[in-house]
């Protein structure tokens, strides 16, 4: 028993080879954490845009069209989220734009298309220099296409 206690009290020489794997793993976990935060912001913003589209789809179903005021409301909601280059199109199965003068009859298919650019940062790394990294603020082009049936 005394030998075990002496062995436990005895100090061992430290080694870089014992510490280095732990350091590399902590660095890799930190990099993955920050990458996840960047991806999560884009996914979260994408879901918020989809909620705006969902509420717009309910309006299209009940009215059978979207007039310029409805489209302006959608654009203002998306602009508040940071989206740019917003294009909203509502068409029937024949390809006619449903803008109030043309209304989809009951039971007809309605196609809703939204094109916009949401803000997103991407990492730009030079292939020749591992430490020359920068961020691009190009944004992420988003296209949401939905189909519903007119209920008006």
Secondary structure, DSSP 8 states (H G I E B T S, - for coil): -HHHHHHHHS-----HHHHHHHHHHHHHHHHHHHHHHHHHHHHHHHHHHHHHHHHHHHHHHHHSS--HHHHHHHHHHHHHTT-EEEEEEEEETTS-B-SSSS---TT-EEEEEEEEEE---EEEE-SS-TT-EEEE---EEEEEEEEEE---
